[in-house]
């Protein structure tokens, strides 16, 4: 088994970015490489092909990492996916398929079967690839959770993986976080930590060097490189920490897009393609005032349709969306957002919570009923003469009434559109056709940009690989993956096992 674990001092330290960059850089060097994350907690996911079930649901980050590695995305790359439905419960996906729920109280108990699934997937994947680059979760030094961990040092122990710890220097306190990450681990876990990577550095590298020298001397572990901050490093995200970063300004956009920032937003990467358009300004909105003046309002996916519908009403956003549509201005609902636009949402089986039925916004003549079985599907179709593709991940079954026209297996009424398909806006021809429709409806002068979403993604992956090759010791990291953990000292005090 040849592999490397990329851990982090904190969440959002840059584990996903570093893992993705290493995958692409190794692939460019001719290495057969695959990504892995034993357990992901995210409402951003992707449907991929599966040899057993036909389709599988995996974390969006692992899907992108597979693309970076030139590997076919598969369930084994993210064997456990937790989708938070509330602050206390998460929906569980194991090997791409729904597998019940997990409560906050079960986080340290009752996860043995998930660990087994993760380790089995690792063993299988690593038997088929030269190198597997595993991404950790949060910090490896969550000492309150170490006993049941199978994502960070638990995985590293299982596969005897060399581990590098990524720290975001933009946050401050980097050196203390690096030292503490190692020192609070048990001696057995410390043995696996080979060194560090600094992420998001700005300024003069010479000013940083004394600190790098000292952290290496204090820990007995080397720093494998310093990745600079770069404005064009932007990947499909797996959580909502960086939503506001999607706002695009180019000094006078022709079209303004307001995306409703639902509390339980999911698959918000649907609007990534809009964020790349130079003629658009994409903002995330949490109150009615933010919708004022928007040319297009987007209701994205949600993990809790009924709860987020209540949230819309509490904030008056329901009335703002209805008024926007009544003024003849376009509205787009995707998956859960589409369901919000309908006449009613029924949950007779209690899939999302208490059984019952509530009224929707009434902008589309459709009715949604939740069923226990989840739909996972790759889809294709045409609108305005433009072909597009998408993917479906949902429990809701939507029935279209006579007052709605078909639209991408969804519904349309005038300038109100709803579809269950995620990802359709990533198709350039369809996105152009849709935005042309929005411009016509609002009387705006908008011209197609010719931006290629697939091309932009590929350029970002290549940029990441360039940064990794130029600023990290890729040969040394590759050697770590092949040879296993180096001989490193144990730091005091060390946490108990």
C-alpha positions as CSV (number, residue, x, y, z in Angstrom):
1,X,0.0,0.0,0.0
2,X,1.5,3.3,-1.1
3,X,-0.1,6.5,0.1
4,X,0.0,9.8,1.8
5,X,-2.3,11.5,4.3
6,X,-2.8,15.3,4.0
7,X,-4.0,16.5,7.3
8,X,-4.6,20.1,8.5
9,X,-4.2,22.2,11.6
10,X,-7.8,23.3,11.2
11,X,-10.8,22.9,8.9
12,X,-10.4,25.0,5.8
13,X,-6.6,25.0,6.2
14,X,-6.2,23.9,2.6
15,X,-6.3,20.1,2.7
16,X,-8.6,19.8,-0.3
17,X,-6.5,22.2,-2.4
18,X,-3.1,20.6,-1.5
19,X,-4.6,17.1,-2.1
20,X,-5.9,18.1,-5.5
21,X,-2.7,19.8,-6.5
22,X,-0.6,16.7,-5.5
23,X,-3.0,14.5,-7.4
24,X,-2.7,16.5,-10.6
25,X,1.1,17.0,-10.2
26,X,1.7,13.2,-9.7
27,X,-0.6,12.4,-12.6
28,X,1.4,14.8,-14.9
29,X,4.5,12.9,-13.8
30,X,3.0,9.6,-15.0
31,X,2.0,8.2,-11.6
32,X,-1.3,6.3,-11.4
33,X,-2.8,8.2,-8.5
34,X,-6.2,8.3,-6.9
35,X,-7.7,10.6,-4.1
36,X,-9.4,9.3,-1.0
37,X,-11.3,10.7,2.0
38,X,-12.5,8.1,4.5
39,X,-15.3,10.3,5.7
40,X,-16.5,13.6,4.3
41,X,-19.1,15.8,6.0
42,X,-20.7,17.9,3.3
43,X,-23.9,18.7,1.6
44,X,-22.0,19.2,-1.7
45,X,-21.9,16.0,-3.5
46,X,-21.7,14.5,-6.9
47,X,-23.2,11.5,-8.7
48,X,-20.8,9.2,-10.4
49,X,-21.0,5.8,-12.1
50,X,-20.9,2.7,-9.9
51,X,-20.3,-0.9,-11.1
52,X,-22.7,-2.4,-8.4
53,X,-25.5,0.1,-8.1
54,X,-25.2,2.0,-11.4
55,X,-24.7,5.4,-9.7
56,X,-23.1,6.5,-6.5
57,X,-23.1,9.7,-4.3
58,X,-19.7,11.0,-3.3
59,X,-18.3,14.3,-1.9
60,X,-17.8,16.9,-4.6
61,X,-14.2,17.5,-3.4
62,X,-13.3,13.9,-4.1
63,X,-14.9,14.0,-7.5
64,X,-12.8,17.0,-8.4
65,X,-9.7,15.4,-7.0
66,X,-10.4,12.3,-9.2
67,X,-10.7,14.6,-12.2
68,X,-7.4,16.2,-11.2
69,X,-5.8,12.7,-10.9
70,X,-7.2,11.7,-14.4
71,X,-8.9,8.8,-12.5
72,X,-12.5,7.7,-12.9
73,X,-14.5,8.9,-9.9
74,X,-15.9,6.1,-7.8
75,X,-17.5,5.4,-4.4
76,X,-14.3,3.9,-2.9
77,X,-12.7,7.4,-3.1
78,X,-15.2,8.6,-0.5
79,X,-16.7,5.6,1.2
80,X,-18.5,7.5,4.0
81,X,-20.3,10.7,3.3
82,X,-22.3,12.5,6.1
83,X,-24.9,15.1,5.0
84,X,-26.0,17.3,7.9
85,X,-29.7,17.6,8.0
86,X,-29.7,19.6,11.3
87,X,-27.3,20.6,14.0
88,X,-27.7,17.2,15.6
89,X,-28.3,14.6,12.9
90,X,-26.7,13.7,9.6
91,X,-27.8,11.5,6.7
92,X,-25.3,8.7,6.1
93,X,-24.1,7.6,2.7
94,X,-21.9,4.5,2.6
95,X,-20.2,3.5,-0.6
96,X,-22.3,5.9,-2.5
97,X,-25.7,4.6,-1.2
98,X,-28.0,5.9,1.6
99,X,-27.4,4.2,4.9
100,X,-29.6,5.8,7.5
101,X,-28.8,8.6,9.9
102,X,-26.1,9.4,12.5
103,X,-26.9,11.5,15.6
104,X,-24.4,13.8,17.3
105,X,-24.4,11.4,20.3
106,X,-23.4,8.6,18.0
107,X,-20.2,10.4,16.8
108,X,-17.9,8.5,19.2
109,X,-19.9,5.3,19.4
110,X,-21.7,3.2,16.9
111,X,-19.4,4.1,14.0
112,X,-17.4,0.8,13.9
113,X,-19.2,-0.3,10.7
114,X,-18.3,3.0,9.0
115,X,-14.7,2.5,9.9
116,X,-14.7,-1.0,8.5
117,X,-16.3,0.3,5.2
118,X,-13.6,3.1,5.0
119,X,-10.7,0.7,5.6
120,X,-12.1,-1.8,3.2
121,X,-12.4,0.9,0.5
122,X,-8.8,2.1,1.2
123,X,-7.5,-1.4,0.9
124,X,-9.3,-2.0,-2.4
125,X,-8.4,1.4,-3.9
126,X,-4.7,1.2,-2.9
127,X,-4.4,-2.2,-4.5
128,X,-5.4,-0.7,-7.8
129,X,-3.3,2.5,-7.8
130,X,0.4,3.3,-7.5
131,X,-0.3,6.1,-4.9
132,X,-3.4,7.1,-3.1
133,X,-3.5,10.6,-1.6
134,X,-5.8,10.7,1.4
135,X,-7.4,13.9,2.6
136,X,-8.0,14.2,6.4
137,X,-10.9,16.0,8.1
138,X,-10.7,18.9,10.4
139,X,-7.6,18.4,12.5
140,X,-5.9,15.1,13.4
141,X,-5.6,16.4,16.9
142,X,-9.3,16.3,17.9
143,X,-8.2,14.4,21.0
144,X,-11.8,14.1,22.2
145,X,-12.7,12.1,19.1
146,X,-9.5,10.1,18.6
147,X,-10.9,6.9,20.0
148,X,-13.3,6.5,17.1
149,X,-11.3,8.3,14.4
150,X,-10.8,6.6,11.1
151,X,-10.4,9.7,8.9
152,X,-7.1,11.1,10.2
153,X,-4.6,9.2,12.4
154,X,-6.9,6.2,12.6
155,X,-6.5,5.8,8.8
156,X,-2.8,6.6,9.0
157,X,-2.4,3.8,11.6
158,X,-4.4,1.4,9.5
159,X,-2.3,1.9,6.4
160,X,1.0,3.0,8.0
161,X,0.7,6.3,6.1
162,X,3.2,9.2,6.2
163,X,1.2,12.3,7.2
164,X,1.9,15.9,6.3
165,X,0.1,18.7,8.2
166,X,-1.2,21.7,6.2
167,X,-1.5,25.1,8.0
168,X,-3.1,28.3,6.7
169,X,-0.7,31.1,7.6
170,X,-3.4,33.7,6.6
171,X,-5.2,32.8,9.8
172,X,-2.3,33.6,12.2
173,X,-0.9,31.4,14.9
174,X,0.5,28.9,12.4
175,X,3.6,27.8,14.2
176,X,1.8,27.2,17.5
177,X,-0.9,25.2,15.6
178,X,1.8,23.1,13.9
179,X,3.7,22.3,17.1
180,X,0.5,21.7,19.0
181,X,-0.9,19.4,16.4
182,X,2.1,17.1,16.8
183,X,2.6,17.5,20.6
184,X,-0.9,16.6,21.5
185,X,-0.8,13.3,19.6
186,X,0.1,10.0,21.2
187,X,3.6,8.7,20.5
188,X,2.2,6.1,18.1
189,X,0.4,8.8,16.1
190,X,3.4,11.2,16.2
191,X,5.5,8.6,14.6
192,X,3.4,8.9,11.4
193,X,3.7,12.7,11.1
194,X,6.5,13.4,8.7
195,X,6.3,17.2,8.4
196,X,4.4,20.3,7.3
197,X,3.1,22.4,4.4
198,X,2.5,26.1,4.7
199,X,-0.5,27.4,2.7
200,X,-1.7,30.8,1.5
201,X,1.6,32.7,2.2
202,X,1.8,36.3,1.1
203,X,4.9,38.5,1.1
204,X,8.7,37.9,1.4
205,X,9.6,34.3,1.9
206,X,12.8,35.4,3.6
207,X,10.8,36.8,6.5
208,X,9.2,33.4,7.0
209,X,12.3,31.3,6.8
210,X,13.4,31.8,10.5
211,X,10.1,30.4,11.6
212,X,10.3,27.4,9.3
213,X,13.8,26.7,10.6
214,X,12.7,26.9,14.2
215,X,9.6,24.7,13.7
216,X,11.7,22.1,12.0
217,X,14.3,22.2,14.9
218,X,11.6,22.1,17.6
219,X,9.6,19.2,16.0
220,X,12.3,17.3,14.2
221,X,10.2,17.4,11.1
222,X,10.8,19.2,7.9
223,X,8.6,21.7,6.0
224,X,7.9,20.3,2.6
225,X,7.2,23.7,1.0
226,X,5.3,27.0,1.2
227,X,2.3,27.5,-1.2
228,X,1.7,31.1,-2.0
229,X,-1.7,32.7,-1.9
230,X,-3.1,33.0,-5.5
231,X,-6.3,34.7,-6.5
232,X,-7.1,32.1,-9.1
233,X,-7.0,29.1,-6.8
234,X,-10.7,28.2,-6.6
235,X,-12.1,24.7,-6.5
236,X,-15.6,23.3,-6.3
237,X,-16.1,23.6,-2.5
238,X,-17.4,21.0,-0.1
239,X,-18.9,23.3,2.5
240,X,-20.3,26.7,2.9
241,X,-17.3,28.4,4.5
242,X,-16.4,30.4,1.4
243,X,-19.8,31.2,-0.1
244,X,-19.2,35.0,-0.1
245,X,-16.0,34.5,-2.1
246,X,-18.1,33.7,-5.2
247,X,-19.1,37.3,-5.7
248,X,-17.7,38.6,-9.0
249,X,-17.1,42.2,-9.8
250,X,-15.9,43.6,-13.1
251,X,-16.8,47.2,-12.9
252,X,-20.4,47.2,-14.1
253,X,-22.1,43.9,-14.8
254,X,-25.1,43.7,-17.1
255,X,-26.9,41.1,-15.0
256,X,-27.2,40.8,-11.2
257,X,-27.9,37.3,-9.8
258,X,-29.1,36.9,-6.2
259,X,-28.7,33.4,-4.8
260,X,-30.8,32.8,-1.7
261,X,-28.4,31.5,1.0
262,X,-30.6,28.8,2.6
263,X,-29.5,27.7,6.1
264,X,-29.2,24.1,4.9
265,X,-27.9,24.9,1.4
266,X,-26.6,22.0,-0.6
267,X,-24.8,21.6,-3.9
268,X,-24.4,25.4,-4.2
269,X,-21.7,24.6,-6.7
270,X,-24.6,24.9,-9.2
271,X,-23.9,28.6,-9.3
272,X,-20.1,28.3,-9.8
273,X,-20.5,28.5,-13.5
274,X,-22.4,31.8,-13.1
275,X,-19.6,33.1,-11.0
276,X,-17.2,32.7,-13.9
277,X,-19.3,34.9,-16.2
278,X,-17.6,38.3,-16.6
279,X,-21.0,40.0,-17.3
280,X,-22.6,38.8,-14.1
281,X,-22.5,39.9,-10.4
282,X,-23.4,36.9,-8.2
283,X,-24.3,37.7,-4.6
284,X,-25.6,35.4,-1.8
285,X,-28.7,36.8,-0.2
286,X,-30.1,36.2,3.3
287,X,-32.7,39.0,3.6
288,X,-35.3,40.5,1.2
289,X,-33.4,43.7,0.6
290,X,-30.6,41.8,-1.0
291,X,-33.0,40.6,-3.7
292,X,-34.0,44.1,-4.7
293,X,-32.7,45.0,-8.1
294,X,-31.7,41.4,-9.0
295,X,-32.3,40.3,-12.5
296,X,-32.3,36.6,-11.6
297,X,-33.1,35.0,-8.2
298,X,-31.8,31.5,-7.7
299,X,-33.2,29.1,-5.0
300,X,-30.4,26.4,-4.7
301,X,-30.6,22.9,-3.3
302,X,-31.3,22.2,0.4
303,X,-31.0,19.3,2.7
304,X,-34.2,20.3,4.5
305,X,-36.8,21.6,2.2
306,X,-39.6,22.1,4.8
307,X,-37.3,23.7,7.4
308,X,-35.8,26.1,4.8
309,X,-39.3,27.0,3.5
310,X,-40.2,28.0,7.1
311,X,-37.0,30.1,7.3
312,X,-37.9,31.9,4.0
313,X,-41.2,32.8,5.6
314,X,-39.7,34.0,8.9
315,X,-37.5,36.4,7.0
316,X,-40.0,37.6,4.5
317,X,-38.0,36.2,1.7
318,X,-41.0,34.2,0.4
319,X,-42.8,37.4,-0.3
320,X,-39.7,38.9,-1.9
321,X,-39.3,36.0,-4.3
322,X,-43.0,36.0,-5.2
323,X,-42.9,39.8,-5.8
324,X,-39.8,39.3,-8.0
325,X,-41.6,36.8,-10.1
326,X,-44.8,38.9,-10.3
327,X,-42.7,41.7,-11.7
328,X,-41.8,39.4,-14.6
329,X,-38.2,38.8,-13.5
330,X,-36.8,35.3,-13.7
331,X,-36.5,32.8,-10.9
332,X,-34.6,29.6,-11.0
333,X,-35.1,26.8,-8.5
334,X,-32.7,23.8,-8.5
335,X,-33.7,20.5,-6.7
336,X,-34.9,21.6,-3.2
337,X,-35.2,25.1,-4.5
338,X,-37.5,23.9,-7.3
339,X,-39.6,22.1,-4.7
340,X,-39.9,25.4,-2.7
341,X,-41.5,27.0,-5.8
342,X,-44.3,24.5,-6.0
343,X,-47.9,24.4,-4.6
344,X,-47.1,22.0,-1.8
345,X,-44.4,19.8,-0.2
346,X,-45.6,16.6,1.4
347,X,-43.5,14.3,3.6
348,X,-45.8,11.4,4.6
349,X,-43.0,9.1,5.7
350,X,-41.1,11.7,7.8
351,X,-38.0,11.6,5.5
352,X,-37.0,15.1,6.6
353,X,-38.6,15.1,10.1
354,X,-42.2,15.1,11.3
355,X,-44.7,13.7,8.7
356,X,-46.9,16.4,7.2
357,X,-47.6,18.7,4.3
358,X,-47.0,22.4,3.9
359,X,-47.8,25.0,1.2
360,X,-45.0,26.1,-1.1
361,X,-44.5,29.5,-2.7
362,X,-47.1,28.7,-5.4
363,X,-45.1,29.9,-8.3
364,X,-45.1,26.6,-10.2
365,X,-48.0,24.2,-10.6
366,X,-46.1,21.2,-9.1
367,X,-46.5,19.1,-6.0
368,X,-43.6,17.4,-4.2
369,X,-43.9,14.2,-2.1
370,X,-40.9,12.7,-0.3
371,X,-40.2,9.0,-0.6
372,X,-37.8,7.0,1.6
373,X,-35.8,5.8,-1.5
374,X,-33.3,8.3,-2.8
375,X,-33.0,9.0,-6.5
376,X,-29.4,9.1,-7.8
377,X,-29.3,9.7,-11.6
378,X,-27.2,11.2,-14.4
379,X,-29.4,13.1,-16.7
380,X,-29.3,14.7,-20.2
381,X,-31.7,16.9,-22.1
382,X,-32.3,20.0,-24.2
383,X,-33.7,23.5,-23.7
384,X,-33.8,26.4,-26.2
385,X,-32.1,24.1,-28.6
386,X,-29.1,23.7,-26.3
387,X,-28.1,20.3,-25.0
388,X,-27.1,19.9,-21.4
389,X,-26.4,17.3,-18.7
390,X,-26.9,17.1,-15.0
391,X,-27.2,14.9,-12.0
392,X,-30.0,14.2,-9.5
393,X,-29.7,13.5,-5.8
394,X,-33.1,13.7,-4.0
395,X,-35.9,12.0,-2.1
396,X,-38.6,14.3,-3.5
397,X,-40.8,13.2,-6.3
398,X,-42.3,16.1,-8.2
399,X,-45.7,15.9,-10.0
400,X,-46.3,18.6,-12.6
401,X,-49.8,20.0,-13.0
402,X,-51.5,21.4,-16.1
403,X,-50.4,24.9,-15.3
404,X,-46.7,24.2,-15.8
405,X,-44.7,23.4,-19.0
406,X,-41.9,20.8,-19.0
407,X,-38.3,22.1,-18.4
408,X,-35.4,19.8,-18.0
409,X,-37.5,17.1,-16.3
410,X,-38.9,19.9,-14.2
411,X,-41.4,22.7,-14.8
412,X,-41.7,26.2,-16.2
413,X,-44.3,28.9,-15.9
414,X,-43.3,32.1,-17.8
415,X,-40.0,33.2,-16.4
416,X,-40.1,30.9,-13.4
417,X,-38.0,27.8,-13.9
418,X,-37.5,24.7,-11.8
419,X,-35.4,21.6,-12.4
420,X,-34.2,18.6,-10.3
421,X,-30.9,18.6,-12.2
422,X,-27.8,19.9,-10.5
423,X,-24.9,20.9,-12.8
424,X,-26.9,21.9,-15.9
425,X,-25.4,25.4,-15.9
426,X,-21.9,24.0,-16.3
427,X,-22.8,23.3,-19.9
428,X,-21.7,26.4,-21.8
429,X,-24.3,26.4,-24.5
430,X,-27.2,25.9,-22.1
431,X,-25.9,28.5,-19.7
432,X,-25.6,31.0,-22.6
433,X,-29.2,30.2,-23.7
434,X,-30.6,30.6,-20.2
435,X,-28.8,33.9,-19.5
436,X,-30.0,35.2,-22.9
437,X,-33.5,34.4,-21.8
438,X,-32.9,36.2,-18.5
439,X,-31.5,39.3,-20.3
440,X,-34.5,39.4,-22.7
441,X,-36.9,39.1,-19.8
442,X,-35.3,42.0,-17.9
443,X,-34.4,44.2,-20.9
444,X,-30.7,44.0,-20.2
445,X,-28.1,44.2,-22.9
446,X,-26.1,41.0,-22.2
447,X,-23.7,39.4,-24.7
448,X,-22.5,35.8,-24.4
449,X,-19.0,35.7,-23.0
450,X,-17.7,32.5,-24.6
451,X,-16.4,31.4,-21.2
452,X,-15.8,27.6,-21.0
453,X,-16.6,26.2,-17.5
454,X,-14.7,22.9,-18.3
455,X,-11.8,24.9,-19.6
456,X,-11.7,27.2,-16.5
457,X,-11.7,24.1,-14.2
458,X,-8.9,22.6,-16.1
459,X,-6.8,25.8,-16.0
460,X,-7.4,25.9,-12.2
461,X,-6.2,22.3,-11.8
462,X,-3.1,23.0,-14.0
463,X,-2.4,26.1,-11.9
464,X,-2.6,24.1,-8.7
465,X,-0.2,21.5,-10.2
466,X,2.2,24.3,-11.2
467,X,2.2,25.7,-7.7
468,X,2.8,22.3,-6.2
469,X,5.7,21.6,-8.5
470,X,7.3,25.0,-8.0
471,X,6.7,25.5,-4.2
472,X,6.6,22.0,-2.7
473,X,9.1,19.2,-2.7
474,X,7.0,16.9,-4.9
475,X,9.8,14.3,-5.2
476,X,10.1,14.1,-1.4
477,X,6.3,13.8,-1.0
478,X,6.2,11.1,-3.6
479,X,9.0,9.2,-1.8
480,X,7.1,9.5,1.5
481,X,4.1,7.9,-0.1
482,X,6.2,5.0,-1.4
483,X,8.5,4.4,1.6
484,X,6.2,5.1,4.5
485,X,6.8,7.3,7.6
486,X,10.4,8.5,8.3
487,X,12.2,8.2,11.6
488,X,11.0,11.2,13.6
489,X,11.2,12.1,17.4
490,X,8.3,12.0,19.8
491,X,7.5,15.4,21.4
492,X,6.4,15.9,25.0
493,X,3.8,15.9,26.5
494,X,1.9,13.5,24.1
495,X,-1.7,12.7,24.6
496,X,-2.8,9.4,26.1
497,X,-3.9,6.8,23.7
